């Protein structure tokens, strides 16, 4: 390693350690607030402050984890929980005893205890050593009644040489200990905040089970919708075709001219049945995705919206066909929901591909300036849609969007305070 590379590495280590020391005050403040709140938890009163406190701890831990991962070029193989929204007392109690909370609190105590010590050592050793080296040779400039006071009183050249050597030892110790402290801080942060392997496997199994259930529910809803469309549309029209052809056959036996109107009506019914079949096929996988891609298909959707829409697909990359199809239907349902319930004057749509260390994520983001108040509700077909529209279990409404996203291992993030605006973000992993 060259001297320049070594200096660059030490500066990077020092920046990380000092940055962690800078966050020590915030960690200490949150830990103090938690200790002050602890006696009130058994009484139930303290639970009201739990969401804000846990949010602060979670925010500090998330940023520390990101800093440590950036420093070590590590990949965080899981998503942190989200604490937004209102919670019942039972949910709050569960959050306090959750494994995530225990890990966050353990990291908070570790950070309070060691981050500031590491930062002080990172500063004190090299600066103190440099001060000794630069100051000790000038001991003779100090008057005898107030000699130079370092580790020992310097009143001779032998003492000055000793202090210079001691300063050199301090600087060498700082040079050696600095990367060790940085590695220990970052490694401990990632180790404490990462779930143990058995917990990670249990979480993955739970996520896969939920995704499988969502996929089965979405598949069942799609089958019921297609069956209903075929039964109510194409099948009825084909029955009409058969009836018209039967009437035309009987009329042709006595008066061929009388059969002509029946044949025309049969042709019209057959054309309508064909259009219905095309619509049903389109709802399974829109051909426009193959022709124009997701960006072009989204442009066609937004252009047909009764509410003025803006579309941004500058960060969009191609994704698997199933993922693009899900994104298309998510966007179509979100626009329909907004048109029916939001009373908005403008909709902003963003489609982009976000790349992380693990996988690419296709993000569908829909923002409107409507009245807000949207909620997802339960994902069993009884959820509410945007502004109170009902989900009928056929995959429509916000609950349908959430089910469709969950089937791909994704998620719906909804922010819709009363009075608006409404922000919908759907994340669809591309490597599902």
C-alpha positions as CSV (number, residue, x, y, z in Angstrom):
1,X,0.0,0.0,0.0
2,X,1.4,3.4,-1.0
3,X,1.6,6.3,1.4
4,X,-1.1,8.1,-0.5
5,X,-3.4,5.1,-0.3
6,X,-2.7,4.6,3.3
7,X,-3.5,8.3,4.1
8,X,-6.7,8.1,2.1
9,X,-7.7,4.9,4.0
10,X,-7.0,6.5,7.4
11,X,-8.9,9.7,6.5
12,X,-11.9,7.5,5.5
13,X,-11.6,5.6,8.8
14,X,-11.4,8.8,10.7
15,X,-14.3,10.3,8.9
16,X,-16.5,7.3,9.8
17,X,-15.4,7.2,13.5
18,X,-15.9,10.9,13.9
19,X,-19.3,10.8,12.2
20,X,-20.4,8.1,14.6
21,X,-19.1,10.2,17.5
22,X,-21.1,13.1,16.1
23,X,-24.3,11.0,16.3
24,X,-23.5,10.0,19.9
25,X,-25.4,13.0,21.3
26,X,-28.5,12.0,19.4
27,X,-28.2,8.4,20.6
28,X,-27.7,9.6,24.2
29,X,-30.8,11.9,24.0
30,X,-33.0,9.1,22.8
31,X,-31.6,6.6,25.3
32,X,-32.3,9.1,28.1
33,X,-35.8,9.6,26.9
34,X,-36.3,5.9,26.8
35,X,-35.1,5.5,30.4
36,X,-37.4,8.3,31.5
37,X,-40.3,6.6,29.8
38,X,-39.6,3.1,31.1
39,X,-41.3,3.4,34.5
40,X,-44.6,4.6,32.8
41,X,-44.8,1.6,30.5
42,X,-46.4,-0.8,33.0
43,X,-49.0,1.8,33.8
44,X,-50.1,2.0,30.1
45,X,-49.6,5.8,30.0
46,X,-46.2,5.5,28.5
47,X,-47.5,3.6,25.5
48,X,-48.7,6.8,23.9
49,X,-45.1,8.0,23.5
50,X,-43.9,4.6,22.3
51,X,-44.5,5.2,18.5
52,X,-42.5,8.4,18.5
53,X,-39.7,7.0,20.6
54,X,-39.5,3.8,18.6
55,X,-39.6,5.9,15.4
56,X,-36.6,7.9,16.7
57,X,-34.7,4.7,17.7
58,X,-35.5,3.1,14.4
59,X,-34.5,6.2,12.4
60,X,-31.1,6.4,14.2
61,X,-30.5,2.7,13.8
62,X,-31.5,2.7,10.1
63,X,-29.1,5.6,9.4
64,X,-26.3,3.9,11.4
65,X,-26.8,0.7,9.5
66,X,-26.7,2.5,6.2
67,X,-23.5,4.3,7.2
68,X,-21.9,1.1,8.3
69,X,-23.0,-0.7,5.2
70,X,-21.6,2.1,3.1
71,X,-18.3,2.1,4.9
72,X,-17.8,-1.7,4.6
73,X,-19.5,-2.0,1.2
74,X,-21.8,-4.5,2.8
75,X,-25.3,-5.5,1.5
76,X,-28.2,-5.3,3.9
77,X,-30.2,-8.4,3.0
78,X,-33.5,-7.3,4.5
79,X,-35.9,-4.4,4.7
80,X,-36.4,-2.6,7.9
81,X,-39.9,-2.4,9.4
82,X,-42.1,0.7,8.9
83,X,-43.6,2.3,12.0
84,X,-45.8,4.9,10.3
85,X,-49.6,5.0,11.2
86,X,-51.7,4.6,14.2
87,X,-51.5,1.5,16.4
88,X,-53.7,-0.1,19.1
89,X,-52.4,-0.8,22.6
90,X,-51.9,-4.4,21.7
91,X,-49.8,-3.5,18.6
92,X,-47.8,-1.1,20.7
93,X,-47.1,-3.7,23.3
94,X,-46.0,-6.1,20.6
95,X,-43.8,-3.5,19.0
96,X,-42.0,-2.9,22.4
97,X,-41.2,-6.6,22.7
98,X,-40.5,-7.3,19.0
99,X,-37.0,-8.6,18.1
100,X,-36.4,-5.5,15.9
101,X,-36.9,-3.3,19.0
102,X,-34.5,-5.4,21.0
103,X,-31.9,-5.2,18.3
104,X,-32.4,-1.4,18.0
105,X,-32.1,-0.8,21.7
106,X,-29.0,-3.0,22.0
107,X,-27.4,-1.0,19.3
108,X,-28.4,2.2,20.9
109,X,-26.8,1.2,24.2
110,X,-23.6,0.1,22.4
111,X,-23.5,3.3,20.4
112,X,-23.9,5.4,23.6
113,X,-21.1,3.5,25.3
114,X,-18.4,3.3,22.6
115,X,-19.0,5.7,19.8
116,X,-17.9,8.8,21.7
117,X,-14.9,6.9,23.1
118,X,-13.8,5.8,19.7
119,X,-14.2,9.4,18.3
120,X,-12.2,10.9,21.2
121,X,-9.4,8.4,20.7
122,X,-9.4,9.0,17.0
123,X,-8.9,12.7,17.7
124,X,-6.8,12.6,20.9
125,X,-4.1,10.1,19.8
126,X,-2.9,11.8,16.6
127,X,-3.5,15.4,17.7
128,X,-2.0,14.7,21.1
129,X,1.0,13.0,19.6
130,X,1.5,15.9,17.1
131,X,1.2,18.4,20.0
132,X,3.9,16.6,22.0
133,X,6.3,16.4,19.0
134,X,5.9,20.1,18.1
135,X,5.9,21.5,21.6
136,X,8.5,19.5,23.6
137,X,11.6,20.8,21.7
138,X,10.6,24.3,22.8
139,X,10.7,23.6,26.5
140,X,13.4,26.1,27.1
141,X,11.1,29.0,26.0
142,X,9.0,28.4,29.2
143,X,10.1,30.2,32.4
144,X,11.4,28.1,35.2
145,X,8.5,29.0,37.5
146,X,6.0,27.7,34.9
147,X,7.7,24.9,33.0
148,X,6.1,22.9,30.2
149,X,3.7,20.4,31.5
150,X,3.0,17.4,29.3
151,X,2.8,13.8,30.6
152,X,5.8,14.8,32.8
153,X,7.3,18.2,33.5
154,X,9.8,19.0,30.8
155,X,12.8,20.9,32.2
156,X,15.7,19.3,30.1
157,X,16.5,18.0,26.7
158,X,16.2,14.4,27.9
159,X,12.7,15.1,29.0
160,X,11.9,16.8,25.7
161,X,13.3,13.8,23.8
162,X,11.2,11.5,25.9
163,X,8.0,13.5,25.2
164,X,8.8,13.5,21.4
165,X,9.2,9.8,21.5
166,X,5.9,9.5,23.5
167,X,4.2,11.7,20.9
168,X,5.5,9.5,18.2
169,X,4.1,6.5,20.0
170,X,0.7,8.2,20.3
171,X,0.7,8.9,16.6
172,X,1.7,5.4,15.7
173,X,-0.9,4.0,18.1
174,X,-3.5,6.3,16.4
175,X,-2.4,5.1,13.0
176,X,-2.8,1.5,14.0
177,X,-5.9,1.7,16.1
178,X,-7.9,4.0,13.8
179,X,-8.8,1.3,11.2
180,X,-9.4,-1.3,14.0
181,X,-11.9,1.0,15.7
182,X,-13.6,1.8,12.4
183,X,-14.0,-1.9,11.6
184,X,-15.2,-2.7,15.1
185,X,-17.8,0.1,15.1
186,X,-19.1,-0.8,11.7
187,X,-19.0,-4.6,12.3
188,X,-20.7,-4.3,15.6
189,X,-23.4,-2.0,14.1
190,X,-24.2,-4.4,11.3
191,X,-23.9,-7.4,13.6
192,X,-26.3,-6.0,16.3
193,X,-28.9,-4.6,13.8
194,X,-29.0,-7.7,11.5
195,X,-31.4,-10.4,12.5
196,X,-29.8,-13.7,13.5
197,X,-29.9,-16.4,10.8
198,X,-32.8,-18.4,12.3
199,X,-34.8,-15.2,12.7
200,X,-34.0,-14.2,9.1
201,X,-35.1,-17.7,7.9
202,X,-38.3,-17.5,9.9
203,X,-39.0,-14.1,8.5
204,X,-38.3,-15.3,5.0
205,X,-40.6,-18.3,5.5
206,X,-43.3,-16.0,6.8
207,X,-42.9,-13.6,3.8
208,X,-43.0,-16.5,1.4
209,X,-46.1,-17.9,3.0
210,X,-47.8,-14.5,2.8
211,X,-46.7,-14.0,-0.8
212,X,-48.0,-17.5,-1.7
213,X,-51.4,-16.7,0.0
214,X,-51.6,-13.4,-1.8
215,X,-50.7,-15.0,-5.1
216,X,-53.4,-17.6,-4.6
217,X,-55.9,-15.0,-3.6
218,X,-55.0,-12.8,-6.6
219,X,-55.1,-15.8,-8.9
220,X,-58.5,-16.8,-7.6
221,X,-59.8,-13.3,-8.0
222,X,-58.5,-13.1,-11.6
223,X,-60.2,-16.4,-12.4
224,X,-63.5,-15.2,-11.0
225,X,-63.2,-12.0,-12.9
226,X,-62.4,-13.7,-16.2
227,X,-65.2,-16.2,-15.6
228,X,-67.7,-13.4,-14.8
229,X,-66.6,-11.4,-17.9
230,X,-67.0,-14.5,-20.2
231,X,-70.3,-15.5,-18.6
232,X,-71.9,-12.1,-18.7
233,X,-70.3,-11.0,-22.0
234,X,-69.1,-13.4,-24.6
235,X,-71.2,-16.4,-23.5
236,X,-74.5,-14.4,-23.6
237,X,-73.6,-13.0,-27.0
238,X,-72.8,-16.4,-28.4
239,X,-76.1,-17.7,-27.1
240,X,-77.7,-14.8,-29.0
241,X,-75.8,-15.8,-32.1
242,X,-77.1,-19.4,-31.9
243,X,-80.6,-18.1,-31.4
244,X,-80.4,-15.7,-34.4
245,X,-79.0,-18.5,-36.6
246,X,-81.8,-20.8,-35.5
247,X,-84.4,-18.2,-36.3
248,X,-82.7,-17.5,-39.6
249,X,-82.7,-21.2,-40.5
250,X,-86.4,-21.6,-39.8
251,X,-87.2,-18.4,-41.7
252,X,-85.2,-19.5,-44.7
253,X,-87.3,-22.7,-45.0
254,X,-90.4,-20.6,-45.8
255,X,-89.2,-17.1,-46.8
256,X,-85.4,-16.7,-47.5
257,X,-85.7,-12.9,-47.5
258,X,-87.0,-13.0,-43.9
259,X,-83.9,-14.7,-42.8
260,X,-81.6,-11.8,-43.8
261,X,-82.4,-9.6,-40.7
262,X,-81.7,-12.5,-38.4
263,X,-78.4,-13.2,-40.1
264,X,-77.4,-9.5,-39.6
265,X,-78.3,-9.6,-36.0
266,X,-76.3,-12.8,-35.6
267,X,-73.3,-11.2,-37.2
268,X,-73.6,-8.2,-34.9
269,X,-73.8,-10.5,-31.8
270,X,-70.8,-12.5,-33.1
271,X,-68.8,-9.2,-33.5
272,X,-69.7,-8.2,-29.9
273,X,-68.8,-11.6,-28.6
274,X,-65.4,-11.3,-30.4
275,X,-64.8,-7.9,-28.9
276,X,-65.7,-9.3,-25.4
277,X,-63.2,-12.1,-25.9
278,X,-60.5,-9.6,-27.0
279,X,-61.2,-7.5,-23.9
280,X,-60.9,-10.6,-21.6
281,X,-57.6,-11.6,-23.3
282,X,-56.4,-8.0,-23.0
283,X,-57.1,-8.1,-19.2
284,X,-55.0,-11.2,-18.9
285,X,-51.9,-9.7,-20.6
286,X,-52.3,-6.4,-22.5
287,X,-50.8,-6.7,-26.0
288,X,-49.8,-3.1,-25.7
289,X,-47.0,-4.1,-23.3
290,X,-45.5,-6.2,-26.1
291,X,-46.0,-3.5,-28.7
292,X,-44.9,-0.4,-26.7
293,X,-43.4,-1.6,-23.5
294,X,-44.5,-0.5,-20.0
295,X,-43.6,3.1,-20.7
296,X,-45.7,3.3,-23.8
297,X,-48.6,1.4,-22.2
298,X,-48.5,3.8,-19.2
299,X,-48.6,6.7,-21.6
300,X,-51.7,5.2,-23.2
301,X,-53.3,4.8,-19.8
302,X,-52.6,8.3,-18.6
303,X,-53.8,9.9,-21.8
304,X,-57.2,8.2,-21.3
305,X,-57.5,9.5,-17.7
306,X,-60.3,12.0,-17.2
307,X,-58.0,13.8,-14.8
308,X,-54.9,15.6,-16.3
309,X,-51.9,13.4,-15.8
310,X,-48.2,13.8,-16.0
311,X,-46.0,10.8,-16.7
312,X,-42.3,10.4,-15.9
313,X,-40.6,7.2,-17.1
314,X,-37.0,8.5,-17.5
315,X,-35.7,6.0,-14.9
316,X,-37.6,3.0,-16.2
317,X,-35.9,-0.2,-17.4
318,X,-37.4,-3.4,-18.8
319,X,-38.6,-5.9,-16.3
320,X,-40.0,-9.5,-16.6
321,X,-43.3,-9.7,-18.5
322,X,-45.2,-10.7,-15.4
323,X,-43.9,-7.8,-13.4
324,X,-44.6,-5.3,-16.2
325,X,-48.1,-6.7,-16.5
326,X,-48.7,-6.3,-12.7
327,X,-47.3,-2.7,-12.8
328,X,-49.7,-2.0,-15.7
329,X,-52.8,-3.2,-13.9
330,X,-51.6,-1.4,-10.7
331,X,-51.4,1.8,-12.5
332,X,-54.7,1.3,-14.3
333,X,-56.5,0.6,-11.0
334,X,-54.8,3.5,-9.2
335,X,-55.9,5.9,-12.0
336,X,-59.4,4.5,-11.9
337,X,-59.5,4.8,-8.2
338,X,-58.4,8.4,-8.3
339,X,-60.9,9.3,-11.0
340,X,-63.8,7.8,-9.1
341,X,-63.0,8.9,-5.5
342,X,-60.3,11.5,-5.2
343,X,-61.9,14.6,-6.7
344,X,-58.4,15.6,-7.8
345,X,-57.5,18.2,-10.3
346,X,-54.1,16.6,-11.2
347,X,-52.3,13.3,-11.1
348,X,-48.5,12.8,-11.3
349,X,-47.3,9.3,-12.3
350,X,-43.7,8.1,-12.0
351,X,-42.5,4.7,-13.2
352,X,-38.8,3.9,-12.5
353,X,-36.5,1.1,-11.7
354,X,-34.6,1.4,-8.4
355,X,-31.4,-0.6,-8.1
356,X,-30.2,-1.9,-4.8
357,X,-27.4,-4.3,-3.8
358,X,-29.9,-7.2,-3.8
359,X,-32.3,-6.7,-6.7
360,X,-34.0,-4.3,-9.0
361,X,-37.3,-2.9,-7.9
362,X,-40.0,-1.6,-10.3
363,X,-41.7,1.3,-8.6
364,X,-45.1,2.7,-9.5
365,X,-45.8,6.0,-7.9
366,X,-49.1,7.9,-8.2
367,X,-49.7,11.2,-6.5
368,X,-52.9,13.2,-6.7
369,X,-54.0,16.5,-5.1
370,X,-57.5,15.2,-4.1
371,X,-59.3,15.1,-0.9
372,X,-57.3,12.2,0.6
373,X,-58.7,9.9,3.3
374,X,-57.9,6.7,1.3
375,X,-57.2,3.5,3.2
376,X,-56.3,0.0,2.2
377,X,-58.3,-2.0,4.8
378,X,-58.0,-5.7,5.2
379,X,-56.8,-7.7,2.2
380,X,-59.7,-10.2,2.3
381,X,-61.9,-8.4,-0.2
382,X,-63.6,-6.1,2.3
383,X,-61.0,-3.3,2.1
384,X,-61.9,0.2,1.2
385,X,-60.6,1.9,-1.8
386,X,-59.5,5.5,-2.5
387,X,-61.7,7.8,-0.6
388,X,-64.1,5.1,0.5
389,X,-64.6,3.1,-2.7
390,X,-65.2,-0.5,-2.0
391,X,-63.1,-3.4,-3.0
392,X,-65.3,-6.2,-4.3
393,X,-62.8,-9.0,-4.0
394,X,-62.1,-9.0,-7.7
395,X,-58.7,-7.4,-7.5
396,X,-60.0,-3.8,-7.6
397,X,-59.5,-1.0,-5.1
398,X,-56.4,-0.4,-3.0
399,X,-56.8,-3.8,-1.3
400,X,-56.6,-5.4,-4.8
401,X,-53.5,-3.4,-5.6
402,X,-51.9,-4.5,-2.3
403,X,-52.8,-8.1,-3.0
404,X,-51.3,-7.9,-6.5
405,X,-48.1,-6.4,-5.1
406,X,-47.9,-8.9,-2.3
407,X,-48.2,-11.8,-4.9
408,X,-44.8,-10.7,-6.3
409,X,-43.2,-10.1,-2.9
410,X,-43.8,-6.4,-3.2
411,X,-45.7,-3.9,-1.1
412,X,-48.1,-1.0,-1.3
413,X,-47.1,2.2,0.7
414,X,-50.0,4.6,1.1
415,X,-50.0,8.1,2.5
416,X,-53.4,9.8,2.3
417,X,-54.2,12.2,5.2
418,X,-57.7,13.7,5.2
419,X,-57.7,16.7,2.9
420,X,-55.0,15.2,0.8
421,X,-52.8,14.8,-1.0
422,X,-52.6,11.1,-1.7
423,X,-49.3,9.3,-2.3
424,X,-49.4,5.7,-3.6
425,X,-46.1,3.9,-4.0
426,X,-46.1,0.3,-5.2
427,X,-42.8,-1.7,-5.1
428,X,-42.5,-4.8,-7.3
429,X,-39.3,-6.8,-7.1
430,X,-38.0,-7.7,-10.6
431,X,-36.4,-11.0,-9.4
432,X,-39.5,-12.4,-7.7
